[in-house]
Amino acid sequence: MLKKITQASLLIVVFFCSTLVKAEAVGYETLSPAQPTHNPDKIEVIEFFWYGCPHCYSFEPLLEAWVKNLPKNVEFIRQPAVFSDLWGKHAKAYFTAEALGVVDKVHADFFDALQNKKQNLETEDQLAKFFVAHGVKETEFHEAYNSFLVDAKMRQAAATAGRYGVTGVPAVIINGKYKTNGPIAGSHEKMLEVMNQLIQQESKAK
């Protein structure tokens, strides 16, 4: 009886270890069910992030360089995650920048303001000063910040991470089918390698 138990236990350990090694080697998880993409003609890549996350901050320069060299058949989407009230305030800042067409102007500086300068960027007035310092008219900021468009994106964002099984950031979804992040891939650099691999795979499948 003891021998049988020992053999069974050994099989469980071997199965667990082999599964773990396989997951580490692959570097991603397959989503079930797969989620629809915005444009079926493109390979969709979504990055979930939070401005207050130091890991997102360290990933950002690598990701920014990667985005500049994307193939034409790839659509990259930034998606602020909303896991708390504070995350929601920062997400609203991003959606406001998106509505104003100034993401390229403020994105990196917003990270820097929180991560390095330790600024408080939570209230509408605090955010208004930040946007004005980046060339946005104050009236236009308030109009965008309180717009129906930004409100709709905020309501949608609250549920979006759950659809993809995202529980932490940074996390990247490839074509609605695959998820990778630092722990799964092993590092931020390896995340990019996995993303490239899956993009190539999905491109061949189209």
Short mmCIF file of the C-alpha atoms (twelve columns), coordinates in Angstrom:
data_MODEL
# 
_entry.id   MODEL 
# 
loop_
_atom_site.group_PDB 
_atom_site.id 
_atom_site.type_symbol 
_atom_site.label_atom_id 
_atom_site.label_alt_id 
_atom_site.label_comp_id 
_atom_site.label_asym_id 
_atom_site.label_seq_id 
_atom_site.Cartn_x 
_atom_site.Cartn_y 
_atom_site.Cartn_z 
_atom_site.pdbx_PDB_model_num 
ATOM 1   C CA . MET A 1   0.000   0.000  0.000   1 
ATOM 2   C CA . LEU A 2   2.840   2.382  0.934   1 
ATOM 3   C CA . LYS A 3   4.588   1.599  -2.354  1 
ATOM 4   C CA . LYS A 4   1.455   2.463  -4.329  1 
ATOM 5   C CA . ILE A 5   1.025   5.754  -2.471  1 
ATOM 6   C CA . THR A 6   4.666   6.629  -3.047  1 
ATOM 7   C CA . GLN A 7   4.409   5.886  -6.772  1 
ATOM 8   C CA . ALA A 8   1.225   7.926  -7.060  1 
ATOM 9   C CA . SER A 9   2.827   10.841 -5.245  1 
ATOM 10  C CA . LEU A 10  5.846   10.629 -7.507  1 
ATOM 11  C CA . LEU A 11  3.651   10.742 -10.604 1 
ATOM 12  C CA . ILE A 12  1.876   13.846 -9.295  1 
ATOM 13  C CA . VAL A 13  5.203   15.587 -8.629  1 
ATOM 14  C CA . VAL A 14  6.558   14.660 -12.063 1 
ATOM 15  C CA . PHE A 15  3.354   15.877 -13.747 1 
ATOM 16  C CA . PHE A 16  3.430   19.168 -11.834 1 
ATOM 17  C CA . CYS A 17  7.099   19.801 -12.594 1 
ATOM 18  C CA . SER A 18  6.760   18.932 -16.269 1 
ATOM 19  C CA . THR A 19  3.733   21.226 -16.545 1 
ATOM 20  C CA . LEU A 20  5.646   24.030 -14.818 1 
ATOM 21  C CA . VAL A 21  8.652   23.614 -17.114 1 
ATOM 22  C CA . LYS A 22  6.365   23.624 -20.157 1 
ATOM 23  C CA . ALA A 23  4.660   26.851 -19.011 1 
ATOM 24  C CA . GLU A 24  8.022   28.536 -18.427 1 
ATOM 25  C CA . ALA A 25  9.312   27.395 -21.818 1 
ATOM 26  C CA . VAL A 26  6.228   28.633 -23.670 1 
ATOM 27  C CA . GLY A 27  6.077   32.000 -21.909 1 
ATOM 28  C CA . TYR A 28  2.363   32.597 -22.344 1 
ATOM 29  C CA . GLU A 29  -1.080  31.323 -21.400 1 
ATOM 30  C CA . THR A 30  -3.871  30.517 -23.833 1 
ATOM 31  C CA . LEU A 31  -7.138  32.317 -23.095 1 
ATOM 32  C CA . SER A 32  -10.285 30.246 -22.911 1 
ATOM 33  C CA . PRO A 33  -12.511 31.399 -24.398 1 
ATOM 34  C CA . ALA A 34  -10.642 33.607 -26.850 1 
ATOM 35  C CA . GLN A 35  -11.883 37.204 -26.940 1 
ATOM 36  C CA . PRO A 36  -13.001 39.102 -30.057 1 
ATOM 37  C CA . THR A 37  -10.629 41.746 -31.445 1 
ATOM 38  C CA . HIS A 38  -11.485 45.253 -32.624 1 
ATOM 39  C CA . ASN A 39  -10.247 44.713 -36.175 1 
ATOM 40  C CA . PRO A 40  -10.196 41.163 -37.622 1 
ATOM 41  C CA . ASP A 41  -7.761  42.320 -40.319 1 
ATOM 42  C CA . LYS A 42  -5.099  43.195 -37.745 1 
ATOM 43  C CA . ILE A 43  -3.124  41.288 -35.123 1 
ATOM 44  C CA . GLU A 44  -4.271  43.009 -31.934 1 
ATOM 45  C CA . VAL A 45  -1.841  43.571 -29.065 1 
ATOM 46  C CA . ILE A 46  -3.246  45.049 -25.842 1 
ATOM 47  C CA . GLU A 47  -1.058  46.217 -22.966 1 
ATOM 48  C CA . PHE A 48  -2.702  46.472 -19.550 1 
ATOM 49  C CA . PHE A 49  -0.859  48.937 -17.315 1 
ATOM 50  C CA . TRP A 50  -1.080  51.297 -14.349 1 
ATOM 51  C CA . TYR A 51  0.899   54.524 -14.079 1 
ATOM 52  C CA . GLY A 52  1.635   53.816 -10.418 1 
ATOM 53  C CA . CYS A 53  3.191   50.407 -11.141 1 
ATOM 54  C CA . PRO A 54  7.022   50.357 -11.008 1 
ATOM 55  C CA . HIS A 55  7.108   47.248 -13.205 1 
ATOM 56  C CA . CYS A 56  5.044   49.021 -15.871 1 
ATOM 57  C CA . TYR A 57  7.405   51.978 -15.603 1 
ATOM 58  C CA . SER A 58  10.482  49.800 -16.193 1 
ATOM 59  C CA . PHE A 59  8.731   47.971 -19.050 1 
ATOM 60  C CA . GLU A 60  7.660   51.186 -20.766 1 
ATOM 61  C CA . PRO A 61  10.977  52.120 -22.498 1 
ATOM 62  C CA . LEU A 62  11.327  48.592 -23.892 1 
ATOM 63  C CA . LEU A 63  7.733   48.581 -25.056 1 
ATOM 64  C CA . GLU A 64  7.983   52.045 -26.595 1 
ATOM 65  C CA . ALA A 65  10.981  50.999 -28.684 1 
ATOM 66  C CA . TRP A 66  9.152   47.818 -29.693 1 
ATOM 67  C CA . VAL A 67  6.047   49.733 -30.780 1 
ATOM 68  C CA . LYS A 68  8.086   51.889 -33.158 1 
ATOM 69  C CA . ASN A 69  9.015   48.818 -35.199 1 
ATOM 70  C CA . LEU A 70  5.652   47.080 -35.400 1 
ATOM 71  C CA . PRO A 71  4.626   45.410 -38.663 1 
ATOM 72  C CA . LYS A 72  1.777   47.104 -40.525 1 
ATOM 73  C CA . ASN A 73  -0.577  44.227 -39.756 1 
ATOM 74  C CA . VAL A 74  -0.340  44.808 -35.978 1 
ATOM 75  C CA . GLU A 75  -2.589  47.146 -33.981 1 
ATOM 76  C CA . PHE A 76  -1.241  48.156 -30.563 1 
ATOM 77  C CA . ILE A 77  -3.667  49.288 -27.860 1 
ATOM 78  C CA . ARG A 78  -2.853  50.639 -24.404 1 
ATOM 79  C CA . GLN A 79  -5.442  49.697 -21.811 1 
ATOM 80  C CA . PRO A 80  -5.225  51.152 -18.301 1 
ATOM 81  C CA . ALA A 81  -6.326  48.596 -15.739 1 
ATOM 82  C CA . VAL A 82  -8.792  49.616 -13.042 1 
ATOM 83  C CA . PHE A 83  -8.384  47.550 -9.883  1 
ATOM 84  C CA . SER A 84  -9.041  50.318 -7.344  1 
ATOM 85  C CA . ASP A 85  -10.278 53.880 -7.035  1 
ATOM 86  C CA . LEU A 86  -6.730  55.238 -7.397  1 
ATOM 87  C CA . TRP A 87  -6.099  53.151 -10.504 1 
ATOM 88  C CA . GLY A 88  -9.365  54.524 -11.866 1 
ATOM 89  C CA . LYS A 89  -8.217  58.123 -11.407 1 
ATOM 90  C CA . HIS A 90  -5.047  57.432 -13.359 1 
ATOM 91  C CA . ALA A 91  -6.993  55.530 -16.012 1 
ATOM 92  C CA . LYS A 92  -9.250  58.543 -16.437 1 
ATOM 93  C CA . ALA A 93  -6.184  60.706 -16.994 1 
ATOM 94  C CA . TYR A 94  -5.095  58.372 -19.792 1 
ATOM 95  C CA . PHE A 95  -8.518  58.322 -21.451 1 
ATOM 96  C CA . THR A 96  -8.628  62.125 -21.216 1 
ATOM 97  C CA . ALA A 97  -5.253  62.335 -22.949 1 
ATOM 98  C CA . GLU A 98  -6.550  59.933 -25.581 1 
ATOM 99  C CA . ALA A 99  -9.660  62.061 -26.156 1 
ATOM 100 C CA . LEU A 100 -7.483  65.155 -26.528 1 
ATOM 101 C CA . GLY A 101 -5.039  63.408 -28.842 1 
ATOM 102 C CA . VAL A 102 -2.052  64.086 -26.578 1 
ATOM 103 C CA . VAL A 103 -1.079  60.605 -25.366 1 
ATOM 104 C CA . ASP A 104 2.324   60.874 -27.055 1 
ATOM 105 C CA . LYS A 105 2.950   64.176 -25.247 1 
ATOM 106 C CA . VAL A 106 1.947   63.142 -21.736 1 
ATOM 107 C CA . HIS A 107 2.285   59.360 -21.392 1 
ATOM 108 C CA . ALA A 108 5.974   59.095 -20.474 1 
ATOM 109 C CA . ASP A 109 5.843   62.280 -18.368 1 
ATOM 110 C CA . PHE A 110 2.858   61.000 -16.401 1 
ATOM 111 C CA . PHE A 111 4.848   57.894 -15.497 1 
ATOM 112 C CA . ASP A 112 7.795   60.086 -14.513 1 
ATOM 113 C CA . ALA A 113 5.640   62.440 -12.453 1 
ATOM 114 C CA . LEU A 114 4.317   59.564 -10.352 1 
ATOM 115 C CA . GLN A 115 7.330   57.267 -10.200 1 
ATOM 116 C CA . ASN A 116 10.164  59.768 -9.817  1 
ATOM 117 C CA . LYS A 117 8.722   63.133 -8.842  1 
ATOM 118 C CA . LYS A 118 6.119   61.567 -6.519  1 
ATOM 119 C CA . GLN A 119 3.476   64.070 -7.586  1 
ATOM 120 C CA . ASN A 120 -0.141  63.719 -6.546  1 
ATOM 121 C CA . LEU A 121 -2.141  63.406 -9.759  1 
ATOM 122 C CA . GLU A 122 -5.569  62.295 -8.634  1 
ATOM 123 C CA . THR A 123 -8.050  65.165 -8.539  1 
ATOM 124 C CA . GLU A 124 -9.421  67.007 -11.551 1 
ATOM 125 C CA . ASP A 125 -7.583  70.196 -10.533 1 
ATOM 126 C CA . GLN A 126 -4.255  68.381 -10.088 1 
ATOM 127 C CA . LEU A 127 -4.638  66.716 -13.471 1 
ATOM 128 C CA . ALA A 128 -5.678  69.983 -15.101 1 
ATOM 129 C CA . LYS A 129 -2.402  71.624 -14.016 1 
ATOM 130 C CA . PHE A 130 -0.440  68.677 -15.406 1 
ATOM 131 C CA . PHE A 131 -2.209  68.821 -18.780 1 
ATOM 132 C CA . VAL A 132 -1.933  72.613 -19.008 1 
ATOM 133 C CA . ALA A 133 1.824   72.286 -18.429 1 
ATOM 134 C CA . HIS A 134 1.837   70.037 -21.515 1 
ATOM 135 C CA . GLY A 135 0.171   72.575 -23.764 1 
ATOM 136 C CA . VAL A 136 -3.504  71.676 -23.282 1 
ATOM 137 C CA . LYS A 137 -5.970  74.512 -22.743 1 
ATOM 138 C CA . GLU A 138 -7.592  74.211 -19.325 1 
ATOM 139 C CA . THR A 139 -11.141 74.519 -20.690 1 
ATOM 140 C CA . GLU A 140 -10.454 71.761 -23.217 1 
ATOM 141 C CA . PHE A 141 -9.061  69.530 -20.495 1 
ATOM 142 C CA . HIS A 142 -12.178 69.898 -18.319 1 
ATOM 143 C CA . GLU A 143 -14.463 69.304 -21.301 1 
ATOM 144 C CA . ALA A 144 -12.659 66.086 -22.219 1 
ATOM 145 C CA . TYR A 145 -12.284 64.925 -18.604 1 
ATOM 146 C CA . ASN A 146 -16.045 65.243 -18.026 1 
ATOM 147 C CA . SER A 147 -17.106 64.053 -21.474 1 
ATOM 148 C CA . PHE A 148 -19.439 61.175 -22.261 1 
ATOM 149 C CA . LEU A 149 -16.639 59.493 -24.236 1 
ATOM 150 C CA . VAL A 150 -14.247 59.355 -21.280 1 
ATOM 151 C CA . ASP A 151 -17.040 58.273 -18.946 1 
ATOM 152 C CA . ALA A 152 -17.976 55.430 -21.320 1 
ATOM 153 C CA . LYS A 153 -14.370 54.264 -21.539 1 
ATOM 154 C CA . MET A 154 -14.084 54.308 -17.761 1 
ATOM 155 C CA . ARG A 155 -17.186 52.153 -17.341 1 
ATOM 156 C CA . GLN A 156 -15.870 49.732 -19.955 1 
ATOM 157 C CA . ALA A 157 -12.369 49.610 -18.437 1 
ATOM 158 C CA . ALA A 158 -13.696 48.474 -15.071 1 
ATOM 159 C CA . ALA A 159 -14.683 45.116 -16.583 1 
ATOM 160 C CA . THR A 160 -12.131 44.724 -19.374 1 
ATOM 161 C CA . ALA A 161 -9.271  43.162 -17.395 1 
ATOM 162 C CA . GLY A 162 -11.556 40.428 -16.095 1 
ATOM 163 C CA . ARG A 163 -12.505 39.395 -19.628 1 
ATOM 164 C CA . TYR A 164 -8.871  38.572 -20.347 1 
ATOM 165 C CA . GLY A 165 -8.072  37.054 -16.952 1 
ATOM 166 C CA . VAL A 166 -5.685  39.895 -16.138 1 
ATOM 167 C CA . THR A 167 -5.008  40.182 -12.398 1 
ATOM 168 C CA . GLY A 168 -1.755  42.166 -12.460 1 
ATOM 169 C CA . VAL A 169 0.247   44.523 -14.650 1 
ATOM 170 C CA . PRO A 170 2.015   44.866 -16.961 1 
ATOM 171 C CA . ALA A 171 0.210   42.189 -18.939 1 
ATOM 172 C CA . VAL A 172 -0.108  41.824 -22.698 1 
ATOM 173 C CA . ILE A 173 -2.855  40.143 -24.703 1 
ATOM 174 C CA . ILE A 174 -2.048  38.950 -28.209 1 
ATOM 175 C CA . ASN A 175 -4.932  38.772 -30.683 1 
ATOM 176 C CA . GLY A 176 -7.492  37.951 -28.008 1 
ATOM 177 C CA . LYS A 177 -5.992  34.464 -27.629 1 
ATOM 178 C CA . TYR A 178 -2.847  34.656 -25.532 1 
ATOM 179 C CA . LYS A 179 -1.648  36.377 -22.370 1 
ATOM 180 C CA . THR A 180 1.908   37.029 -21.248 1 
ATOM 181 C CA . ASN A 181 3.486   38.942 -18.393 1 
ATOM 182 C CA . GLY A 182 6.764   39.082 -16.490 1 
ATOM 183 C CA . PRO A 183 6.182   36.057 -14.230 1 
ATOM 184 C CA . ILE A 184 4.932   33.888 -17.107 1 
ATOM 185 C CA . ALA A 185 7.608   34.880 -19.626 1 
ATOM 186 C CA . GLY A 186 10.449  35.266 -17.119 1 
ATOM 187 C CA . SER A 187 11.376  38.905 -17.777 1 
ATOM 188 C CA . HIS A 188 10.236  42.000 -19.631 1 
ATOM 189 C CA . GLU A 189 12.694  41.267 -22.430 1 
ATOM 190 C CA . LYS A 190 11.317  37.757 -22.811 1 
ATOM 191 C CA . MET A 191 7.782   39.144 -22.873 1 
ATOM 192 C CA . LEU A 192 8.694   40.989 -26.063 1 
ATOM 193 C CA . GLU A 193 10.199  37.815 -27.539 1 
ATOM 194 C CA . VAL A 194 6.983   35.923 -26.792 1 
ATOM 195 C CA . MET A 195 4.897   38.737 -28.272 1 
ATOM 196 C CA . ASN A 196 6.945   38.663 -31.481 1 
ATOM 197 C CA . GLN A 197 6.650   34.887 -31.686 1 
ATOM 198 C CA . LEU A 198 2.870   34.962 -31.285 1 
ATOM 199 C CA . ILE A 199 2.481   37.811 -33.782 1 
ATOM 200 C CA . GLN A 200 4.386   35.754 -36.358 1 
ATOM 201 C CA . GLN A 201 2.245   32.725 -35.540 1 
ATOM 202 C CA . GLU A 202 -0.999  34.654 -35.881 1 
ATOM 203 C CA . SER A 203 0.168   36.348 -39.093 1 
ATOM 204 C CA . LYS A 204 0.756   32.956 -40.720 1 
ATOM 205 C CA . ALA A 205 -2.692  31.792 -39.638 1 
ATOM 206 C CA . LYS A 206 -4.476  34.653 -41.454 1 
# 
